[in-house]
Amino acid sequence: MDPQQLRTFVTVARLASFSEAARELGYTQSAVSQQIAALEADLGAALLVRRPVGPTGAGQRLLEHAAPLLVRLEAA
C-alpha cells in the first residue's frame, strides 16, 4: 500500500470530493482518481462510492486504521 495513495484516499473521504481533495493536495482531479483506482486495485476492493462521494464498507474499515498508520509513517 502506497502511503501517498492512502493520504489521498483519506483526503477524498474527509472532503467527500475528488476535486476538493485535488485542490487541497495540489494534484489534478485525474491524478486523484488514478491514485484511488490504484489503491482499490491493490487492495482488491472498492473504497469509495462515487456519487455522492463517500466510503464503502471496506473504505470505512480502512479509514479506521488510516489515521494511526499515517501518523506513524510521519513520525518515522
PQR file with spaces between the fields and no chain letter, atoms N, CA, C, O and H, PARSE charges and radii, in Angstrom:
ATOM       1  N    MET     1       0.859   -1.174    0.000 -0.4000 1.5000
ATOM       2  CA   MET     1       0.000    0.000    0.000 -0.0000 2.0000
ATOM       3  C    MET     1       0.902    1.233    0.000  0.5500 1.7000
ATOM       4  O    MET     1       1.786    1.375    0.844 -0.5500 1.4000
ATOM       5  N    ASP     2       0.664    2.096   -0.940 -0.4000 1.5000
ATOM       6  CA   ASP     2       1.437    3.332   -1.089 -0.0000 2.0000
ATOM       7  C    ASP     2       0.907    4.384   -0.106  0.5500 1.7000
ATOM       8  O    ASP     2      -0.283    4.698   -0.120 -0.5500 1.4000
ATOM       9  H    ASP     2      -0.054    1.980   -1.626  0.4000 1.0000
ATOM      10  N    PRO     3       1.785    4.931    0.747 -0.5600 1.5000
ATOM      11  CA   PRO     3       1.326    5.928    1.721  0.2800 2.0000
ATOM      12  C    PRO     3       0.686    7.160    1.070  0.5500 1.7000
ATOM      13  O    PRO     3      -0.254    7.727    1.626 -0.5500 1.4000
ATOM      14  N    GLN     4       1.175    7.574   -0.082 -0.4000 1.5000
ATOM      15  CA   GLN     4       0.588    8.738   -0.744 -0.0000 2.0000
ATOM      16  C    GLN     4      -0.835    8.442   -1.207  0.5500 1.7000
ATOM      17  O    GLN     4      -1.714    9.300   -1.123 -0.5500 1.4000
ATOM      18  H    GLN     4       1.939    7.114   -0.534  0.4000 1.0000
ATOM      19  N    GLN     5      -1.053    7.234   -1.693 -0.4000 1.5000
ATOM      20  CA   GLN     5      -2.405    6.839   -2.094 -0.0000 2.0000
ATOM      21  C    GLN     5      -3.323    6.813   -0.879  0.5500 1.7000
ATOM      22  O    GLN     5      -4.487    7.204   -0.965 -0.5500 1.4000
ATOM      23  H    GLN     5      -0.339    6.537   -1.762  0.4000 1.0000
ATOM      24  N    LEU     6      -2.798    6.351    0.250 -0.4000 1.5000
ATOM      25  CA   LEU     6      -3.595    6.321    1.473 -0.0000 2.0000
ATOM      26  C    LEU     6      -3.951    7.742    1.918  0.5500 1.7000
ATOM      27  O    LEU     6      -5.088    7.999    2.313 -0.5500 1.4000
ATOM      28  H    LEU     6      -1.852    6.033    0.319  0.4000 1.0000
ATOM      29  N    ARG     7      -2.985    8.665    1.856 -0.4000 1.5000
ATOM      30  CA   ARG     7      -3.265   10.067    2.200 -0.0000 2.0000
ATOM      31  C    ARG     7      -4.329   10.651    1.271  0.5500 1.7000
ATOM      32  O    ARG     7      -5.226   11.372    1.709 -0.5500 1.4000
ATOM      33  H    ARG     7      -2.061    8.456    1.535  0.4000 1.0000
ATOM      34  N    THR     8      -4.214   10.331   -0.001 -0.4000 1.5000
ATOM      35  CA   THR     8      -5.191   10.819   -0.970 -0.0000 2.0000
ATOM      36  C    THR     8      -6.574   10.268   -0.657  0.5500 1.7000
ATOM      37  O    THR     8      -7.557   11.008   -0.691 -0.5500 1.4000
ATOM      38  H    THR     8      -3.486    9.745   -0.357  0.4000 1.0000
ATOM      39  N    PHE     9      -6.661    8.992   -0.356 -0.4000 1.5000
ATOM      40  CA   PHE     9      -7.936    8.370   -0.003 -0.0000 2.0000
ATOM      41  C    PHE     9      -8.565    9.050    1.220  0.5500 1.7000
ATOM      42  O    PHE     9      -9.752    9.374    1.215 -0.5500 1.4000
ATOM      43  H    PHE     9      -5.863    8.391   -0.328  0.4000 1.0000
ATOM      44  N    VAL    10      -7.772    9.258    2.250 -0.4000 1.5000
ATOM      45  CA   VAL    10      -8.276    9.889    3.473 -0.0000 2.0000
ATOM      46  C    VAL    10      -8.780   11.298    3.160  0.5500 1.7000
ATOM      47  O    VAL    10      -9.817   11.714    3.678 -0.5500 1.4000
ATOM      48  H    VAL    10      -6.807    8.995    2.254  0.4000 1.0000
ATOM      49  N    THR    11      -8.066   12.021    2.329 -0.4000 1.5000
ATOM      50  CA   THR    11      -8.465   13.385    1.983 -0.0000 2.0000
ATOM      51  C    THR    11      -9.762   13.401    1.189  0.5500 1.7000
ATOM      52  O    THR    11     -10.642   14.220    1.454 -0.5500 1.4000
ATOM      53  H    THR    11      -7.224   11.683    1.908  0.4000 1.0000
ATOM      54  N    VAL    12      -9.887   12.501    0.214 -0.4000 1.5000
ATOM      55  CA   VAL    12     -11.129   12.424   -0.571 -0.0000 2.0000
ATOM      56  C    VAL    12     -12.298   12.065    0.355  0.5500 1.7000
ATOM      57  O    VAL    12     -13.366   12.671    0.264 -0.5500 1.4000
ATOM      58  H    VAL    12      -9.172   11.836   -0.001  0.4000 1.0000
ATOM      59  N    ALA    13     -12.105   11.101    1.228 -0.4000 1.5000
ATOM      60  CA   ALA    13     -13.180   10.688    2.131 -0.0000 2.0000
ATOM      61  C    ALA    13     -13.559   11.827    3.075  0.5500 1.7000
ATOM      62  O    ALA    13     -14.742   12.053    3.330 -0.5500 1.4000
ATOM      63  H    ALA    13     -11.237   10.609    1.301  0.4000 1.0000
ATOM      64  N    ARG    14     -12.570   12.539    3.591 -0.4000 1.5000
ATOM      65  CA   ARG    14     -12.835   13.642    4.528 -0.0000 2.0000
ATOM      66  C    ARG    14     -13.586   14.778    3.858  0.5500 1.7000
ATOM      67  O    ARG    14     -14.510   15.343    4.444 -0.5500 1.4000
ATOM      68  H    ARG    14     -11.609   12.356    3.384  0.4000 1.0000
ATOM      69  N    LEU    15     -13.198   15.115    2.636 -0.4000 1.5000
ATOM      70  CA   LEU    15     -13.819   16.232    1.929 -0.0000 2.0000
ATOM      71  C    LEU    15     -15.040   15.828    1.107  0.5500 1.7000
ATOM      72  O    LEU    15     -15.789   16.682    0.633 -0.5500 1.4000
ATOM      73  H    LEU    15     -12.448   14.656    2.161  0.4000 1.0000
ATOM      74  N    ALA    16     -15.235   14.506    0.941 -0.4000 1.5000
ATOM      75  CA   ALA    16     -16.340   13.972    0.138 -0.0000 2.0000
ATOM      76  C    ALA    16     -16.334   14.549   -1.277  0.5500 1.7000
ATOM      77  O    ALA    16     -17.383   14.815   -1.863 -0.5500 1.4000
ATOM      78  H    ALA    16     -14.626   13.812    1.326  0.4000 1.0000
ATOM      79  N    SER    17     -15.118   14.737   -1.812 -0.4000 1.5000
ATOM      80  CA   SER    17     -14.999   15.332   -3.140 -0.0000 2.0000
ATOM      81  C    SER    17     -13.616   15.055   -3.719  0.5500 1.7000
ATOM      82  O    SER    17     -12.598   15.316   -3.079 -0.5500 1.4000
ATOM      83  H    SER    17     -14.266   14.521   -1.336  0.4000 1.0000
ATOM      84  N    PHE    18     -13.597   14.522   -4.941 -0.4000 1.5000
ATOM      85  CA   PHE    18     -12.337   14.317   -5.633 -0.0000 2.0000
ATOM      86  C    PHE    18     -11.710   15.656   -6.010  0.5500 1.7000
ATOM      87  O    PHE    18     -10.500   15.838   -5.873 -0.5500 1.4000
ATOM      88  H    PHE    18     -14.425   14.310   -5.461  0.4000 1.0000
ATOM      89  N    SER    19     -12.528   16.590   -6.484 -0.4000 1.5000
ATOM      90  CA   SER    19     -11.990   17.875   -6.929 -0.0000 2.0000
ATOM      91  C    SER    19     -11.473   18.703   -5.752  0.5500 1.7000
ATOM      92  O    SER    19     -10.428   19.342   -5.869 -0.5500 1.4000
ATOM      93  H    SER    19     -13.511   16.442   -6.596  0.4000 1.0000
ATOM      94  N    GLU    20     -12.181   18.704   -4.626 -0.4000 1.5000
ATOM      95  CA   GLU    20     -11.708   19.433   -3.442 -0.0000 2.0000
ATOM      96  C    GLU    20     -10.427   18.804   -2.908  0.5500 1.7000
ATOM      97  O    GLU    20      -9.513   19.517   -2.492 -0.5500 1.4000
ATOM      98  H    GLU    20     -13.031   18.185   -4.531  0.4000 1.0000
ATOM      99  N    ALA    21     -10.354   17.486   -2.917 -0.4000 1.5000
ATOM     100  CA   ALA    21      -9.136   16.799   -2.481 -0.0000 2.0000
ATOM     101  C    ALA    21      -7.969   17.161   -3.392  0.5500 1.7000
ATOM     102  O    ALA    21      -6.856   17.389   -2.919 -0.5500 1.4000
ATOM     103  H    ALA    21     -11.096   16.908   -3.256  0.4000 1.0000
ATOM     104  N    ALA    22      -8.220   17.214   -4.687 -0.4000 1.5000
ATOM     105  CA   ALA    22      -7.170   17.582   -5.636 -0.0000 2.0000
ATOM     106  C    ALA    22      -6.646   18.980   -5.329  0.5500 1.7000
ATOM     107  O    ALA    22      -5.435   19.203   -5.318 -0.5500 1.4000
ATOM     108  H    ALA    22      -9.124   17.029   -5.072  0.4000 1.0000
ATOM     109  N    ARG    23      -7.547   19.914   -5.080 -0.4000 1.5000
ATOM     110  CA   ARG    23      -7.129   21.282   -4.750 -0.0000 2.0000
ATOM     111  C    ARG    23      -6.281   21.312   -3.475  0.5500 1.7000
ATOM     112  O    ARG    23      -5.228   21.947   -3.431 -0.5500 1.4000
ATOM     113  H    ARG    23      -8.531   19.733   -5.089  0.4000 1.0000
ATOM     114  N    GLU    24      -6.757   20.619   -2.450 -0.4000 1.5000
ATOM     115  CA   GLU    24      -6.036   20.625   -1.170 -0.0000 2.0000
ATOM     116  C    GLU    24      -4.656   19.989   -1.301  0.5500 1.7000
ATOM     117  O    GLU    24      -3.684   20.463   -0.712 -0.5500 1.4000
ATOM     118  H    GLU    24      -7.613   20.104   -2.486  0.4000 1.0000
ATOM     119  N    LEU    25      -4.581   18.918   -2.073 -0.4000 1.5000
ATOM     120  CA   LEU    25      -3.319   18.187   -2.206 -0.0000 2.0000
ATOM     121  C    LEU    25      -2.398   18.756   -3.282  0.5500 1.7000
ATOM     122  O    LEU    25      -1.223   18.396   -3.347 -0.5500 1.4000
ATOM     123  H    LEU    25      -5.371   18.533   -2.551  0.4000 1.0000
ATOM     124  N    GLY    26      -2.924   19.636   -4.118 -0.4000 1.5000
ATOM     125  CA   GLY    26      -2.125   20.205   -5.184 -0.0000 2.0000
ATOM     126  C    GLY    26      -1.969   19.293   -6.377  0.5500 1.7000
ATOM     127  O    GLY    26      -0.971   19.362   -7.093 -0.5500 1.4000
ATOM     128  H    GLY    26      -3.879   19.928   -4.065  0.4000 1.0000
ATOM     129  N    TYR    27      -2.965   18.427   -6.597 -0.4000 1.5000
ATOM     130  CA   TYR    27      -2.963   17.493   -7.722 -0.0000 2.0000
ATOM     131  C    TYR    27      -4.068   17.876   -8.693  0.5500 1.7000
ATOM     132  O    TYR    27      -4.901   18.735   -8.403 -0.5500 1.4000
ATOM     133  H    TYR    27      -3.776   18.371   -6.015  0.4000 1.0000
ATOM     134  N    THR    28      -4.062   17.230   -9.843 -0.4000 1.5000
ATOM     135  CA   THR    28      -5.215   17.328  -10.736 -0.0000 2.0000
ATOM     136  C    THR    28      -6.262   16.334  -10.247  0.5500 1.7000
ATOM     137  O    THR    28      -5.949   15.385   -9.528 -0.5500 1.4000
ATOM     138  H    THR    28      -3.385   16.532  -10.078  0.4000 1.0000
ATOM     139  N    GLN    29      -7.498   16.565  -10.645 -0.4000 1.5000
ATOM     140  CA   GLN    29      -8.558   15.619  -10.278 -0.0000 2.0000
ATOM     141  C    GLN    29      -8.270   14.248  -10.876  0.5500 1.7000
ATOM     142  O    GLN    29      -8.549   13.222  -10.254 -0.5500 1.4000
ATOM     143  H    GLN    29      -7.753   17.336  -11.229  0.4000 1.0000
ATOM     144  N    SER    30      -7.714   14.233  -12.075 -0.4000 1.5000
ATOM     145  CA   SER    30      -7.364   12.977  -12.730 -0.0000 2.0000
ATOM     146  C    SER    30      -6.331   12.200  -11.916  0.5500 1.7000
ATOM     147  O    SER    30      -6.437   10.982  -11.777 -0.5500 1.4000
ATOM     148  H    SER    30      -7.487   15.066  -12.580  0.4000 1.0000
ATOM     149  N    ALA    31      -5.337   12.900  -11.382 -0.4000 1.5000
ATOM     150  CA   ALA    31      -4.310   12.237  -10.577 -0.0000 2.0000
ATOM     151  C    ALA    31      -4.915   11.637   -9.313  0.5500 1.7000
ATOM     152  O    ALA    31      -4.545   10.535   -8.907 -0.5500 1.4000
ATOM     153  H    ALA    31      -5.251   13.890  -11.496  0.4000 1.0000
ATOM     154  N    VAL    32      -5.836   12.354   -8.696 -0.4000 1.5000
ATOM     155  CA   VAL    32      -6.510   11.839   -7.500 -0.0000 2.0000
ATOM     156  C    VAL    32      -7.301   10.582   -7.862  0.5500 1.7000
ATOM     157  O    VAL    32      -7.225    9.576   -7.157 -0.5500 1.4000
ATOM     158  H    VAL    32      -6.137   13.249   -9.026  0.4000 1.0000
ATOM     159  N    SER    33      -8.052   10.637   -8.945 -0.4000 1.5000
ATOM     160  CA   SER    33      -8.829    9.475   -9.393 -0.0000 2.0000
ATOM     161  C    SER    33      -7.926    8.284   -9.676  0.5500 1.7000
ATOM     162  O    SER    33      -8.258    7.152   -9.322 -0.5500 1.4000
ATOM     163  H    SER    33      -8.114   11.454   -9.518  0.4000 1.0000
ATOM     164  N    GLN    34      -6.796    8.530  -10.307 -0.4000 1.5000
ATOM     165  CA   GLN    34      -5.854    7.452  -10.618 -0.0000 2.0000
ATOM     166  C    GLN    34      -5.271    6.843   -9.351  0.5500 1.7000
ATOM     167  O    GLN    34      -5.110    5.626   -9.262 -0.5500 1.4000
ATOM     168  H    GLN    34      -6.526    9.449  -10.594  0.4000 1.0000
ATOM     169  N    GLN    35      -4.954    7.683   -8.372 -0.4000 1.5000
ATOM     170  CA   GLN    35      -4.414    7.163   -7.110 -0.0000 2.0000
ATOM     171  C    GLN    35      -5.442    6.308   -6.378  0.5500 1.7000
ATOM     172  O    GLN    35      -5.108    5.254   -5.837 -0.5500 1.4000
ATOM     173  H    GLN    35      -5.084    8.672   -8.444  0.4000 1.0000
ATOM     174  N    ILE    36      -6.686    6.761   -6.364 -0.4000 1.5000
ATOM     175  CA   ILE    36      -7.742    5.983   -5.705 -0.0000 2.0000
ATOM     176  C    ILE    36      -7.953    4.658   -6.436  0.5500 1.7000
ATOM     177  O    ILE    36      -8.077    3.613   -5.799 -0.5500 1.4000
ATOM     178  H    ILE    36      -6.958    7.617   -6.804  0.4000 1.0000
ATOM     179  N    ALA    37      -7.994    4.695   -7.761 -0.4000 1.5000
ATOM     180  CA   ALA    37      -8.169    3.473   -8.550 -0.0000 2.0000
ATOM     181  C    ALA    37      -7.019    2.498   -8.302  0.5500 1.7000
ATOM     182  O    ALA    37      -7.240    1.292   -8.195 -0.5500 1.4000
ATOM     183  H    ALA    37      -7.894    5.545   -8.279  0.4000 1.0000
ATOM     184  N    ALA    38      -5.803    3.011   -8.213 -0.4000 1.5000
ATOM     185  CA   ALA    38      -4.643    2.145   -7.959 -0.0000 2.0000
ATOM     186  C    ALA    38      -4.717    1.518   -6.568  0.5500 1.7000
ATOM     187  O    ALA    38      -4.397    0.341   -6.399 -0.5500 1.4000
ATOM     188  H    ALA    38      -5.624    3.991   -8.300  0.4000 1.0000
ATOM     189  N    LEU    39      -5.136    2.296   -5.579 -0.4000 1.5000
ATOM     190  CA   LEU    39      -5.277    1.772   -4.221 -0.0000 2.0000
ATOM     191  C    LEU    39      -6.366    0.710   -4.177  0.5500 1.7000
ATOM     192  O    LEU    39      -6.186   -0.339   -3.559 -0.5500 1.4000
ATOM     193  H    LEU    39      -5.396    3.252   -5.716  0.4000 1.0000
ATOM     194  N    GLU    40      -7.487    0.973   -4.826 -0.4000 1.5000
ATOM     195  CA   GLU    40      -8.571   -0.014   -4.868 -0.0000 2.0000
ATOM     196  C    GLU    40      -8.117   -1.292   -5.567  0.5500 1.7000
ATOM     197  O    GLU    40      -8.458   -2.392   -5.131 -0.5500 1.4000
ATOM     198  H    GLU    40      -7.633    1.825   -5.328  0.4000 1.0000
ATOM     199  N    ALA    41      -7.355   -1.156   -6.642 -0.4000 1.5000
ATOM     200  CA   ALA    41      -6.847   -2.338   -7.352 -0.0000 2.0000
ATOM     201  C    ALA    41      -5.873   -3.112   -6.468  0.5500 1.7000
ATOM     202  O    ALA    41      -5.906   -4.342   -6.427 -0.5500 1.4000
ATOM     203  H    ALA    41      -7.079   -0.262   -6.996  0.4000 1.0000
ATOM     204  N    ASP    42      -5.015   -2.394   -5.768 -0.4000 1.5000
ATOM     205  CA   ASP    42      -4.039   -3.027   -4.882 -0.0000 2.0000
ATOM     206  C    ASP    42      -4.721   -3.797   -3.760  0.5500 1.7000
ATOM     207  O    ASP    42      -4.294   -4.895   -3.403 -0.5500 1.4000
ATOM     208  H    ASP    42      -4.989   -1.395   -5.800  0.4000 1.0000
ATOM     209  N    LEU    43      -5.778   -3.220   -3.207 -0.4000 1.5000
ATOM     210  CA   LEU    43      -6.484   -3.851   -2.087 -0.0000 2.0000
ATOM     211  C    LEU    43      -7.585   -4.805   -2.538  0.5500 1.7000
ATOM     212  O    LEU    43      -8.094   -5.590   -1.738 -0.5500 1.4000
ATOM     213  H    LEU    43      -6.125   -2.327   -3.497  0.4000 1.0000
ATOM     214  N    GLY    44      -7.951   -4.740   -3.809 -0.4000 1.5000
ATOM     215  CA   GLY    44      -8.973   -5.639   -4.335 -0.0000 2.0000
ATOM     216  C    GLY    44     -10.376   -5.339   -3.833  0.5500 1.7000
ATOM     217  O    GLY    44     -11.207   -6.238   -3.704 -0.5500 1.4000
ATOM     218  H    GLY    44      -7.538   -4.102   -4.458  0.4000 1.0000
ATOM     219  N    ALA    45     -10.631   -4.063   -3.551 -0.4000 1.5000
ATOM     220  CA   ALA    45     -11.958   -3.685   -3.047 -0.0000 2.0000
ATOM     221  C    ALA    45     -12.257   -2.241   -3.414  0.5500 1.7000
ATOM     222  O    ALA    45     -11.363   -1.395   -3.447 -0.5500 1.4000
ATOM     223  H    ALA    45      -9.956   -3.333   -3.656  0.4000 1.0000
ATOM     224  N    ALA    46     -13.529   -1.970   -3.690 -0.4000 1.5000
ATOM     225  CA   ALA    46     -13.963   -0.588   -3.897 -0.0000 2.0000
ATOM     226  C    ALA    46     -13.946    0.104   -2.541  0.5500 1.7000
ATOM     227  O    ALA    46     -14.479   -0.422   -1.564 -0.5500 1.4000
ATOM     228  H    ALA    46     -14.256   -2.657   -3.663  0.4000 1.0000
ATOM     229  N    LEU    47     -13.335    1.279   -2.482 -0.4000 1.5000
ATOM     230  CA   LEU    47     -13.206    2.009   -1.223 -0.0000 2.0000
ATOM     231  C    LEU    47     -14.129    3.213   -1.132  0.5500 1.7000
ATOM     232  O    LEU    47     -14.477    3.662   -0.040 -0.5500 1.4000
ATOM     233  H    LEU    47     -12.902    1.706   -3.276  0.4000 1.0000
ATOM     234  N    LEU    48     -14.524    3.732   -2.294 -0.4000 1.5000
ATOM     235  CA   LEU    48     -15.368    4.923   -2.324 -0.0000 2.0000
ATOM     236  C    LEU    48     -16.540    4.740   -3.273  0.5500 1.7000
ATOM     237  O    LEU    48     -16.396    4.169   -4.354 -0.5500 1.4000
ATOM     238  H    LEU    48     -14.242    3.368   -3.181  0.4000 1.0000
ATOM     239  N    VAL    49     -17.695    5.228   -2.861 -0.4000 1.5000
ATOM     240  CA   VAL    49     -18.840    5.383   -3.745 -0.0000 2.0000
ATOM     241  C    VAL    49     -18.612    6.722   -4.433  0.5500 1.7000
ATOM     242  O    VAL    49     -18.225    7.693   -3.784 -0.5500 1.4000
ATOM     243  H    VAL    49     -17.812    5.691   -1.982  0.4000 1.0000
ATOM     244  N    ARG    50     -18.846    6.781   -5.732 -0.4000 1.5000
ATOM     245  CA   ARG    50     -18.501    7.989   -6.480 -0.0000 2.0000
ATOM     246  C    ARG    50     -19.561    9.080   -6.426  0.5500 1.7000
ATOM     247  O    ARG    50     -19.210   10.260   -6.446 -0.5500 1.4000
ATOM     248  H    ARG    50     -19.160    5.992   -6.259  0.4000 1.0000
ATOM     249  N    ARG    51     -20.828    8.738   -6.360 -0.4000 1.5000
ATOM     250  CA   ARG    51     -21.874    9.775   -6.365 -0.0000 2.0000
ATOM     251  C    ARG    51     -22.981    9.409   -5.391  0.5500 1.7000
ATOM     252  O    ARG    51     -23.707    8.448   -5.649 -0.5500 1.4000
ATOM     253  H    ARG    51     -21.113    7.780   -6.343  0.4000 1.0000
ATOM     254  N    PRO    52     -23.146   10.107   -4.310 -0.5600 1.5000
ATOM     255  CA   PRO    52     -22.235   11.104   -3.766  0.2800 2.0000
ATOM     256  C    PRO    52     -20.991   10.413   -3.213  0.5500 1.7000
ATOM     257  O    PRO    52     -21.038    9.237   -2.851 -0.5500 1.4000
ATOM     258  N    VAL    53     -19.893   11.136   -3.149 -0.4000 1.5000
ATOM     259  CA   VAL    53     -18.623   10.548   -2.713 -0.0000 2.0000
ATOM     260  C    VAL    53     -18.700   10.221   -1.231  0.5500 1.7000
ATOM     261  O    VAL    53     -19.062   11.060   -0.406 -0.5500 1.4000
ATOM     262  H    VAL    53     -19.855   12.092   -3.443  0.4000 1.0000
ATOM     263  N    GLY    54     -18.351    8.990   -0.917 -0.4000 1.5000
ATOM     264  CA   GLY    54     -18.319    8.529    0.466 -0.0000 2.0000
ATOM     265  C    GLY    54     -17.712    7.155    0.529  0.5500 1.7000
ATOM     266  O    GLY    54     -17.650    6.466   -0.489 -0.5500 1.4000
ATOM     267  H    GLY    54     -18.057    8.308   -1.587  0.4000 1.0000
ATOM     268  N    PRO    55     -17.262    6.735    1.690 -0.5600 1.5000
ATOM     269  CA   PRO    55     -16.623    5.427    1.811  0.2800 2.0000
ATOM     270  C    PRO    55     -17.616    4.277    1.717  0.5500 1.7000
ATOM     271  O    PRO    55     -18.751    4.370    2.185 -0.5500 1.4000
ATOM     272  N    THR    56     -17.161    3.197    1.103 -0.4000 1.5000
ATOM     273  CA   THR    56     -17.906    1.936    1.120 -0.0000 2.0000
ATOM     274  C    THR    56     -17.652    1.295    2.486  0.5500 1.7000
ATOM     275  O    THR    56     -16.963    1.878    3.323 -0.5500 1.4000
ATOM     276  H    THR    56     -16.239    3.122    0.723  0.4000 1.0000
ATOM     277  N    GLY    57     -18.192    0.125    2.712 -0.4000 1.5000
ATOM     278  CA   GLY    57     -17.901   -0.598    3.954 -0.0000 2.0000
ATOM     279  C    GLY    57     -16.409   -0.859    4.105  0.5500 1.7000
ATOM     280  O    GLY    57     -15.843   -0.659    5.180 -0.5500 1.4000
ATOM     281  H    GLY    57     -18.752   -0.349    2.032  0.4000 1.0000
ATOM     282  N    ALA    58     -15.775   -1.306    3.025 -0.4000 1.5000
ATOM     283  CA   ALA    58     -14.330   -1.557    3.058 -0.0000 2.0000
ATOM     284  C    ALA    58     -13.568   -0.252    3.268  0.5500 1.7000
ATOM     285  O    ALA    58     -12.578   -0.216    3.998 -0.5500 1.4000
ATOM     286  H    ALA    58     -16.235   -1.469    2.152  0.4000 1.0000
ATOM     287  N    GLY    59     -14.031    0.811    2.628 -0.4000 1.5000
ATOM     288  CA   GLY    59     -13.398    2.115    2.795 -0.0000 2.0000
ATOM     289  C    GLY    59     -13.506    2.612    4.222  0.5500 1.7000
ATOM     290  O    GLY    59     -12.557    3.192    4.750 -0.5500 1.4000
ATOM     291  H    GLY    59     -14.836    0.782    2.035  0.4000 1.0000
ATOM     292  N    GLN    60     -14.640    2.395    4.849 -0.4000 1.5000
ATOM     293  CA   GLN    60     -14.829    2.808    6.242 -0.0000 2.0000
ATOM     294  C    GLN    60     -13.873    2.051    7.157  0.5500 1.7000
ATOM     295  O    GLN    60     -13.291    2.636    8.071 -0.5500 1.4000
ATOM     296  H    GLN    60     -15.410    1.924    4.420  0.4000 1.0000
ATOM     297  N    ARG    61     -13.709    0.756    6.915 -0.4000 1.5000
ATOM     298  CA   ARG    61     -12.774   -0.030    7.725 -0.0000 2.0000
ATOM     299  C    ARG    61     -11.344    0.474    7.541  0.5500 1.7000
ATOM     300  O    ARG    61     -10.586    0.567    8.506 -0.5500 1.4000
ATOM     301  H    ARG    61     -14.182    0.281    6.173  0.4000 1.0000
ATOM     302  N    LEU    62     -10.977    0.801    6.298 -0.4000 1.5000
ATOM     303  CA   LEU    62      -9.635    1.328    6.049 -0.0000 2.0000
ATOM     304  C    LEU    62      -9.457    2.677    6.742  0.5500 1.7000
ATOM     305  O    LEU    62      -8.400    2.935    7.319 -0.5500 1.4000
ATOM     306  H    LEU    62     -11.593    0.726    5.514  0.4000 1.0000
ATOM     307  N    LEU    63     -10.465    3.535    6.696 -0.4000 1.5000
ATOM     308  CA   LEU    63     -10.371    4.841    7.356 -0.0000 2.0000
ATOM     309  C    LEU    63     -10.112    4.710    8.853  0.5500 1.7000
ATOM     310  O    LEU    63      -9.401    5.531    9.433 -0.5500 1.4000
ATOM     311  H    LEU    63     -11.323    3.326    6.228  0.4000 1.0000
ATOM     312  N    GLU    64     -10.676    3.697    9.476 -0.4000 1.5000
ATOM     313  CA   GLU    64     -10.486    3.494   10.908 -0.0000 2.0000
ATOM     314  C    GLU    64      -9.024    3.256   11.258  0.5500 1.7000
ATOM     315  O    GLU    64      -8.582    3.578   12.361 -0.5500 1.4000
ATOM     316  H    GLU    64     -11.254    3.030    9.005  0.4000 1.0000
ATOM     317  N    HIS    65      -8.274    2.688   10.310 -0.4000 1.5000
ATOM     318  CA   HIS    65      -6.867    2.374   10.555 -0.0000 2.0000
ATOM     319  C    HIS    65      -5.920    3.364    9.901  0.5500 1.7000
ATOM     320  O    HIS    65      -4.740    3.409   10.249 -0.5500 1.4000
ATOM     321  H    HIS    65      -8.633    2.427    9.414  0.4000 1.0000
ATOM     322  N    ALA    66      -6.409    4.149    8.969 -0.4000 1.5000
ATOM     323  CA   ALA    66      -5.547    5.016    8.160 -0.0000 2.0000
ATOM     324  C    ALA    66      -4.869    6.112    8.971  0.5500 1.7000
ATOM     325  O    ALA    66      -3.667    6.332    8.824 -0.5500 1.4000
ATOM     326  H    ALA    66      -7.368    4.113    8.686  0.4000 1.0000
ATOM     327  N    ALA    67      -5.615    6.796    9.816 -0.4000 1.5000
ATOM     328  CA   ALA    67      -5.032    7.919   10.567 -0.0000 2.0000
ATOM     329  C    ALA    67      -3.856    7.461   11.430  0.5500 1.7000
ATOM     330  O    ALA    67      -2.792    8.077   11.367 -0.5500 1.4000
ATOM     331  H    ALA    67      -6.591    6.618    9.934  0.4000 1.0000
ATOM     332  N    PRO    68      -4.004    6.402   12.234 -0.5600 1.5000
ATOM     333  CA   PRO    68      -2.849    5.956   13.028  0.2800 2.0000
ATOM     334  C    PRO    68      -1.670    5.522   12.150  0.5500 1.7000
ATOM     335  O    PRO    68      -0.515    5.763   12.501 -0.5500 1.4000
ATOM     336  N    LEU    69      -1.955    4.888   11.022 -0.4000 1.5000
ATOM     337  CA   LEU    69      -0.880    4.486   10.113 -0.0000 2.0000
ATOM     338  C    LEU    69      -0.124    5.694    9.578  0.5500 1.7000
ATOM     339  O    LEU    69       1.107    5.700    9.548 -0.5500 1.4000
ATOM     340  H    LEU    69      -2.893    4.691   10.737  0.4000 1.0000
ATOM     341  N    LEU    70      -0.858    6.708    9.159 -0.4000 1.5000
ATOM     342  CA   LEU    70      -0.210    7.905    8.619 -0.0000 2.0000
ATOM     343  C    LEU    70       0.580    8.655    9.674  0.5500 1.7000
ATOM     344  O    LEU    70       1.644    9.197    9.377 -0.5500 1.4000
ATOM     345  H    LEU    70      -1.857    6.703    9.183  0.4000 1.0000
ATOM     346  N    VAL    71       0.083    8.697   10.892 -0.4000 1.5000
ATOM     347  CA   VAL    71       0.812    9.343   11.984 -0.0000 2.0000
ATOM     348  C    VAL    71       2.127    8.615   12.232  0.5500 1.7000
ATOM     349  O    VAL    71       3.167    9.247   12.414 -0.5500 1.4000
ATOM     350  H    VAL    71      -0.782    8.257   11.133  0.4000 1.0000
ATOM     351  N    ARG    72       2.080    7.296   12.238 -0.4000 1.5000
ATOM     352  CA   ARG    72       3.306    6.504   12.460 -0.0000 2.0000
ATOM     353  C    ARG    72       4.294    6.689   11.319  0.5500 1.7000
ATOM     354  O    ARG    72       5.500    6.776   11.551 -0.5500 1.4000
ATOM     355  H    ARG    72       1.235    6.782   12.090  0.4000 1.0000
ATOM     356  N    LEU    73       3.804    6.749   10.103 -0.4000 1.5000
ATOM     357  CA   LEU    73       4.693    6.971    8.958 -0.0000 2.0000
ATOM     358  C    LEU    73       5.368    8.325    9.053  0.5500 1.7000
ATOM     359  O    LEU    73       6.568    8.440    8.801 -0.5500 1.4000
ATOM     360  H    LEU    73       2.824    6.679    9.914  0.4000 1.0000
ATOM     361  N    GLU    74       4.610    9.352    9.416 -0.4000 1.5000
ATOM     362  CA   GLU    74       5.203   10.685    9.534 -0.0000 2.0000
ATOM     363  C    GLU    74       6.225   10.741   10.670  0.5500 1.7000
ATOM     364  O    GLU    74       7.246   11.419   10.557 -0.5500 1.4000
ATOM     365  H    GLU    74       3.636    9.258    9.622  0.4000 1.0000
ATOM     366  N    ALA    75       5.949   10.029   11.760 -0.4000 1.5000
ATOM     367  CA   ALA    75       6.885   10.002   12.888 -0.0000 2.0000
ATOM     368  C    ALA    75       8.179    9.290   12.528  0.5500 1.7000
ATOM     369  O    ALA    75       9.254    9.652   13.005 -0.5500 1.4000
ATOM     370  H    ALA    75       5.120    9.478   11.852  0.4000 1.0000
ATOM     371  N    ALA    76       8.065    8.278   11.684 -0.4000 1.5000
ATOM     372  CA   ALA    76       9.262    7.514   11.286 -0.0000 2.0000
ATOM     373  C    ALA    76      10.116    8.350   10.377  0.5500 1.7000
ATOM     374  O    ALA    76      11.169    7.896    9.928 -0.5500 1.4000
ATOM     375  H    ALA    76       7.192    7.984   11.296  0.4000 1.0000
